[in-house]
């Protein structure tokens, strides 16, 4: 059950109008109406206040409202999963480059090896993504920048493959 439905059910069970509930929570009646209609979600502090007001556990209040649970969970995290991926990837890449420099490993040796791990990571990523959910969050800007990024990643790869093909074809 969505939080809006649960809120309306509890409000009516306690014989409260939207206006009375709004006054109890120190918010506008329109906010209560938007919550009940599913147009917006209450803040975490309001969810707690509602729980206490109606003497209902947080679990019972928000159970089944996946959208609200996701929002509350993401707000409670120190760092989002996306930021974590970016930060860990960049820091790991910097450390890897520093180690290569310290050990005086030539990039050509590493570059020849990187193709297989890249392919495995890409396949793992593509298989792991929940595409229905992913499509819902893509904005036009993300689509444009993502397309450009993939394009600029593919140009050198395709160029190298093409050059290698023709060099092999011509016997060089």
SVG drawing of the C-alpha trace seen along z (x, -y; Angstrom):
<svg xmlns="http://www.w3.org/2000/svg" viewBox="-14 -26 75 37">
<polyline fill="none" stroke="black" stroke-width="0.4" points="0.0,0.0 1.3,-3.4 2.0,-5.9 -0.8,-8.2 -3.4,-5.5 -2.1,-4.5 -2.2,-8.1 -5.7,-8.6 -6.8,-5.3 -5.2,-6.3 -6.6,-9.9 -10.1,-8.7 -9.8,-5.9 -8.9,-8.7 -11.8,-10.8 -9.5,-13.6 -9.9,-16.0 -6.9,-16.9 -7.0,-20.3 -6.8,-19.0 -3.9,-16.7 -2.1,-19.5 -2.5,-21.7 -1.1,-18.8 1.9,-18.5 2.3,-22.3 2.0,-22.1 -0.6,-23.2 -3.7,-21.2 -2.5,-21.1 0.6,-19.2 -1.6,-16.5 -3.8,-16.4 -0.7,-16.0 0.6,-13.1 -2.7,-11.3 -3.0,-11.8 0.5,-10.5 1.6,-13.8 4.4,-14.2 6.0,-12.3 6.3,-13.4 9.7,-14.2 11.3,-11.8 10.5,-14.0 6.8,-14.1 6.8,-10.3 8.0,-10.0 5.5,-12.6 2.6,-10.7 3.8,-7.5 3.8,-8.9 0.5,-10.8 -1.4,-7.7 0.6,-5.3 1.6,-3.2 5.1,-1.7 7.2,-3.2 7.3,0.2 3.5,0.5 3.3,-3.1 5.7,-2.9 5.8,0.9 4.8,1.4 5.7,-2.1 8.8,-1.3 9.2,-4.8 9.2,-6.3 11.4,-3.7 14.0,-4.3 13.8,-8.0 14.3,-7.8 17.1,-5.3 18.9,-7.5 18.6,-10.5 19.9,-8.6 23.1,-7.5 26.3,-9.5 27.0,-9.1 24.8,-7.9 25.7,-4.7 26.4,-6.6 28.8,-9.0 30.4,-6.1 31.1,-4.4 32.6,-7.5 34.8,-8.4 36.1,-4.8 36.7,-4.4 38.7,-7.7 40.7,-7.1 41.5,-3.6 42.6,-4.7 44.9,-7.3 46.4,-4.8 46.9,-2.3 48.7,-4.9 50.9,-5.9 51.8,-2.2 52.6,-1.8 54.9,-4.8 56.6,-3.7 57.2,-0.2 58.1,-1.7 55.6,0.4 55.2,-0.8 51.6,-1.7 51.9,0.5 52.2,3.6 49.1,2.6 47.1,1.4 47.5,4.8 46.1,6.5 43.2,4.1 40.9,5.3 39.7,8.5 39.0,6.9 37.2,4.0 35.0,6.4 34.2,8.5 33.3,5.4 31.1,4.1 29.3,7.4 28.8,7.6 27.5,4.1 25.1,4.6 23.7,7.8 23.3,6.3 21.4,3.2 17.6,3.3 16.9,1.7 13.2,0.9 14.2,-1.1 17.2,-2.6 15.1,-3.9 12.8,-5.7 15.6,-7.8 17.3,-8.9 16.8,-12.6 17.5,-14.1 20.8,-15.6 22.0,-12.1 21.1,-10.6 23.0,-13.3 26.1,-13.2 26.0,-9.3 25.8,-9.1 28.7,-11.5 30.8,-9.6 30.2,-6.2 30.9,-7.8 34.3,-9.2 35.1,-5.9 34.3,-3.9 36.1,-6.0 39.6,-5.0 38.6,-1.4 37.0,-1.1 39.9,-3.0 42.4,-0.6 40.3,2.4 40.0,1.0 43.8,0.3 44.6,3.7 42.2,5.4 43.7,3.6 47.3,4.1 46.5,7.9 44.7,7.9 47.5,6.2 50.1,8.5 51.9,5.8"/>
</svg>
